[in-house]
């Protein structure tokens, strides 16, 4: 029963972490682009 609950939880955590990483990269790239323009 634990495996059935843990596996989806791991997937959810992985998705959240992936989204956070992508958001951070996008923000960093946008900041660098703005900095290079000005």
N, CA, C and O atoms as CSV, one atom per row, in Angstrom:
chain,resi,resn,atom,element,x,y,z
A,1,UNK,N,N,0.843,-1.201,0.000
A,1,UNK,CA,C,0.000,0.000,0.000
A,1,UNK,C,C,0.876,1.247,0.000
A,1,UNK,O,O,0.509,2.266,-0.585
A,2,UNK,N,N,2.033,1.168,0.656
A,2,UNK,CA,C,2.912,2.335,0.719
A,2,UNK,C,C,3.455,2.664,-0.666
A,2,UNK,O,O,3.579,3.834,-1.027
A,3,UNK,N,N,3.776,1.633,-1.438
A,3,UNK,CA,C,4.318,1.881,-2.771
A,3,UNK,C,C,3.299,2.599,-3.644
A,3,UNK,O,O,3.659,3.477,-4.429
A,4,UNK,N,N,2.039,2.232,-3.511
A,4,UNK,CA,C,1.006,2.879,-4.328
A,4,UNK,C,C,0.901,4.356,-3.984
A,4,UNK,O,O,0.609,5.179,-4.851
A,5,UNK,N,N,1.140,4.696,-2.720
A,5,UNK,CA,C,1.038,6.094,-2.308
A,5,UNK,C,C,2.338,6.851,-2.571
A,5,UNK,O,O,2.320,8.037,-2.898
A,6,UNK,N,N,3.455,6.161,-2.425
A,6,UNK,CA,C,4.751,6.834,-2.540
A,6,UNK,C,C,5.084,7.178,-3.987
A,6,UNK,O,O,5.595,8.261,-4.272
A,7,UNK,N,N,4.793,6.256,-4.897
A,7,UNK,CA,C,5.175,6.502,-6.293
A,7,UNK,C,C,4.526,7.766,-6.856
A,7,UNK,O,O,5.230,8.596,-7.431
A,8,UNK,N,N,3.204,7.944,-6.714
A,8,UNK,CA,C,2.594,9.195,-7.197
A,8,UNK,C,C,3.172,10.414,-6.493
A,8,UNK,O,O,3.343,11.464,-7.113
A,9,UNK,N,N,3.474,10.288,-5.203
A,9,UNK,CA,C,4.034,11.414,-4.453
A,9,UNK,C,C,5.395,11.789,-5.032
A,9,UNK,O,O,5.707,12.970,-5.184
A,10,UNK,N,N,6.197,10.786,-5.350
A,10,UNK,CA,C,7.520,11.055,-5.929
A,10,UNK,C,C,7.370,11.751,-7.274
A,10,UNK,O,O,8.119,12.674,-7.595
A,11,UNK,N,N,6.393,11.301,-8.057
A,11,UNK,CA,C,6.164,11.922,-9.371
A,11,UNK,C,C,5.750,13.376,-9.199
A,11,UNK,O,O,6.230,14.253,-9.916
A,12,UNK,N,N,4.856,13.629,-8.244
A,12,UNK,CA,C,4.392,15.003,-8.000
A,12,UNK,C,C,5.557,15.884,-7.569
A,12,UNK,O,O,5.709,17.003,-8.058
A,13,UNK,N,N,6.376,15.381,-6.658
A,13,UNK,CA,C,7.532,16.156,-6.193
A,13,UNK,C,C,8.486,16.432,-7.352
A,13,UNK,O,O,9.011,17.538,-7.483
A,14,UNK,N,N,8.707,15.423,-8.190
A,14,UNK,CA,C,9.609,15.597,-9.331
A,14,UNK,C,C,9.076,16.668,-10.276
A,14,UNK,O,O,9.837,17.492,-10.784
A,15,UNK,N,N,7.763,16.651,-10.509
A,15,UNK,CA,C,7.156,17.645,-11.406
A,15,UNK,C,C,7.292,19.043,-10.816
A,15,UNK,O,O,7.614,19.995,-11.527
A,16,UNK,N,N,7.046,19.162,-9.508
A,16,UNK,CA,C,7.148,20.474,-8.857
A,16,UNK,C,C,8.577,20.994,-8.933
A,16,UNK,O,O,8.801,22.166,-9.236
A,17,UNK,N,N,9.537,20.124,-8.658
A,17,UNK,CA,C,10.943,20.533,-8.722
A,17,UNK,C,C,11.319,20.927,-10.147
A,17,UNK,O,O,12.017,21.918,-10.362
A,18,UNK,N,N,10.852,20.144,-11.116
A,18,UNK,CA,C,11.171,20.446,-12.515
A,18,UNK,C,C,10.601,21.806,-12.902
A,18,UNK,O,O,11.267,22.603,-13.563
A,19,UNK,N,N,9.363,22.064,-12.483
A,19,UNK,CA,C,8.751,23.360,-12.803
A,19,UNK,C,C,9.526,24.495,-12.147
A,19,UNK,O,O,9.709,25.550,-12.754
A,20,UNK,N,N,9.980,24.292,-10.918
A,20,UNK,CA,C,10.729,25.333,-10.220
A,20,UNK,C,C,12.047,25.608,-10.949
A,20,UNK,O,O,12.454,26.760,-11.102
A,21,UNK,N,N,12.703,24.540,-11.393
A,21,UNK,CA,C,13.973,24.709,-12.104
A,21,UNK,C,C,13.751,25.450,-13.416
A,21,UNK,O,O,14.507,26.358,-13.760
A,22,UNK,N,N,12.712,25.057,-14.145
A,22,UNK,CA,C,12.416,25.716,-15.424
A,22,UNK,C,C,12.097,27.186,-15.196
A,22,UNK,O,O,12.562,28.049,-15.940
A,23,UNK,N,N,11.299,27.473,-14.162
A,23,UNK,CA,C,10.937,28.865,-13.876
A,23,UNK,C,C,12.183,29.677,-13.535
A,23,UNK,O,O,12.316,30.826,-13.956
A,24,UNK,N,N,13.096,29.074,-12.769
A,24,UNK,CA,C,14.323,29.777,-12.391
A,24,UNK,C,C,15.186,30.059,-13.619
A,24,UNK,O,O,15.733,31.151,-13.768
A,25,UNK,N,N,15.300,29.061,-14.496
A,25,UNK,CA,C,16.108,29.239,-15.708
A,25,UNK,C,C,15.500,30.320,-16.597
A,25,UNK,O,O,16.215,31.174,-17.120
A,26,UNK,N,N,14.178,30.281,-16.767
A,26,UNK,CA,C,13.508,31.283,-17.606
A,26,UNK,C,C,13.709,32.678,-17.020
A,26,UNK,O,O,13.978,33.627,-17.756
A,27,UNK,N,N,13.581,32.804,-15.699
A,27,UNK,CA,C,13.761,34.105,-15.060
A,27,UNK,C,C,15.205,34.589,-15.244
A,27,UNK,O,O,15.437,35.764,-15.528
A,28,UNK,N,N,16.163,33.685,-15.082
A,28,UNK,CA,C,17.568,34.066,-15.226
A,28,UNK,C,C,17.856,34.514,-16.656
A,28,UNK,O,O,18.548,35.510,-16.870
A,29,UNK,N,N,17.330,33.784,-17.629
A,29,UNK,CA,C,17.560,34.141,-19.034
A,29,UNK,C,C,16.934,35.492,-19.346
A,29,UNK,O,O,17.542,36.317,-20.029
A,30,UNK,N,N,15.725,35.723,-18.851
A,30,UNK,CA,C,15.055,37.001,-19.116
A,30,UNK,C,C,15.835,38.151,-18.483
A,30,UNK,O,O,15.964,39.219,-19.081
A,31,UNK,N,N,16.350,37.936,-17.284
A,31,UNK,CA,C,17.130,38.982,-16.611
A,31,UNK,C,C,18.417,39.256,-17.395
A,31,UNK,O,O,18.816,40.408,-17.563
A,32,UNK,N,N,19.060,38.192,-17.870
A,32,UNK,CA,C,20.291,38.379,-18.636
A,32,UNK,C,C,20.004,39.123,-19.934
A,32,UNK,O,O,20.786,39.979,-20.348
A,33,UNK,N,N,18.882,38.799,-20.578
A,33,UNK,CA,C,18.532,39.480,-21.830
A,33,UNK,C,C,18.266,40.956,-21.572
A,33,UNK,O,O,18.710,41.814,-22.335
A,34,UNK,N,N,17.539,41.256,-20.492
A,34,UNK,CA,C,17.267,42.658,-20.167
A,34,UNK,C,C,18.571,43.380,-19.843
A,34,UNK,O,O,18.764,44.529,-20.239
A,35,UNK,N,N,19.465,42.704,-19.122
A,35,UNK,CA,C,20.733,43.313,-18.756
A,35,UNK,C,C,21.585,43.583,-19.981
A,35,UNK,O,O,22.266,44.606,-20.049
A,36,UNK,N,N,21.554,42.673,-20.953
A,36,UNK,CA,C,22.375,42.858,-22.153
A,36,UNK,C,C,21.811,43.986,-23.010
A,36,UNK,O,O,22.565,44.681,-23.692
A,37,UNK,N,N,20.487,44.177,-22.982
A,37,UNK,CA,C,19.879,45.246,-23.773
A,37,UNK,C,C,20.245,46.609,-23.195
A,37,UNK,O,O,20.561,47.539,-23.936
A,38,UNK,N,N,20.202,46.721,-21.875
A,38,UNK,CA,C,20.512,47.993,-21.238
A,38,UNK,C,C,21.954,47.993,-20.742
A,38,UNK,O,O,22.410,48.984,-20.172
